Amino acid sequence: MNVHLLAIDWFFVIEKILLISAVLAVSLVIAMYSTWGERKVAAWIQDRRGPNRAGPFGLLQPLADGGKLFFKEEIIPATANKFLFVLGPSMAMLTACLTSAVIPWGDVLNIGGKDISLQIADVNIGVLWIMAVVGMGVYGIMIGGWASNNKFSLMAACRGASQVISYELPMGLSLIALFMLSGSLSLKDIVEQQREGLWYVVLQPIGFLIFLICAFAECNRTPFDLPEAENELNGGYHLEYSSMKLGFYLFAEYINMFISSALMATLYFGGYSFPYMDSLGLSPNLVTILGICALFLKTFAFIFFFMWVRWTLPRFRYDQLMKLGWKVLIPLALLNMLITGAVVLYRQG
Amino acid sequence: MQTLTNRAQQVDRRPMTFWEKLYLPAIAKGMGITLSHIFSKKATVNYPEETRPFSPVFRGLHVLNRDEEGRERCTACGLCAVACPAEAITMEAAERKEGEEHLYREEKYAARYEINMLRCIFCGFCEEACPKQAIYMTETFAPANYQRKGFIYGKDDLLIPDPKHPVTVNKKEQ
């Protein structure tokens, strides 16, 4: 074995640590301001004004909310399993933050003659990683609901588990159709292909629709927010939670929303690429920065869409949810996969 | 079937067509409606800075009026208390002494005049009953208070400031 393979590339380590901190900070800040955005959008849709007292336009509202949550009394029910009770929200937060590792936030930045990729880990199974982490995300809900030792929490946890499992299948199937076209599981490759060619939403409209619906279900957002159904289950799996542990659950939901928005933008809407980005004649670094802006613009559009849907559609009934998942989305995703496969085969000759 | 009014409408119970079963057109329509509401005029106002205008006939908190020389108009006749359907008004009369002519318009005046704002239904009958045009209703409403006794408004709360002898009125905290 060569000696230089064992030597630690300190520049590489520092670069990645900086990148990880930046991505983590950005996703936390965006999640924070999503709560503000959510309340604003809700207010506007209901002909109200929304938070506007704390700071200009109510921009300090998330800080006030966070501060309030920190100072709330910590309550752990006497019959709860203490270890699992704390593990639940930690797990939800951890899995929410893990997903951002494989999303390419931008192209390559050239600083001092060194190319820095704005992706934490360009693994060749990027999408698989995301599916795996999202699948793990349901443990946060399940553990929290079970550890609370409360029948409503448990019911919500069961709902959450079966919902996430049901909707992961069509999600995976719609992605398979996408991979037939891309031929790669690496998110970076998928973006680079869309940079030169068409956005995959044009080639995979049904696949995108299925993915979108499943993303709503995976994030437990209305109309699929059965695990937290306020009026049936008193808040569902986080019924017994207070203080920042509740905050973690709520925060994890918003981070998930941000990540799945970024993922949809990356997979189907060209990620950090934007039309005519290579024919502008600008310096590569500037194009990269514009690309980051483009990705965030697309992401914010999706976050707005998430909120817009939440304040438009009522919640599904549980049997309707299961019927939609198993009887509509899975057959549709399979059909989409078959047609895509046939077209790909036909075009290969 | 015989209907009671001509407004009754038969519910459409036909099975849904394929287009309707897709739900997506209906969802898009609903999203369009909510989107249009984002840009519509807001139904609420920024309350403490902005208030809604009251109608000219709005009946709010009472004031006890003075005449053009700054004397109290109320003569403690008790007609307002009689007219009050909620029995919110009580008063005690007193006789005007020598040398108090600049304070009270008539020979009799109200030494104590109280309105319980928790009982008051703001009907305005007191205003109608008053023969001396002494009690009027304004366009403000009773502010919140931590205690019930804070809602019993005495003469120092009700009487308008004397235009002839202005003094700074310190409303005592109940």
Boltz contact constraints between the chains, C-beta under 6 A:
constraints:
  - contact:
      token1: [A, 44]
      token2: [B, 38]
      max_distance: 6.0
  - contact:
      token1: [A, 45]
      token2: [B, 34]
      max_distance: 6.0
  - contact:
      token1: [A, 45]
      token2: [B, 37]
      max_distance: 6.0
  - contact:
      token1: [A, 45]
      token2: [B, 38]
      max_distance: 6.0
  - contact:
      token1: [A, 47]
      token2: [B, 37]
      max_distance: 6.0
  - contact:
      token1: [A, 47]
      token2: [B, 42]
      max_distance: 6.0
  - contact:
      token1: [A, 47]
      token2: [B, 43]
      max_distance: 6.0
  - contact:
      token1: [A, 48]
      token2: [B, 44]
      max_distance: 6.0
  - contact:
      token1: [A, 49]
      token2: [B, 42]
      max_distance: 6.0
  - contact:
      token1: [A, 49]
      token2: [B, 44]
      max_distance: 6.0
  - contact:
      token1: [A, 312]
      token2: [B, 30]
      max_distance: 6.0
  - contact:
      token1: [A, 312]
      token2: [B, 31]
      max_distance: 6.0
  - contact:
      token1: [A, 312]
      token2: [B, 34]
      max_distance: 6.0
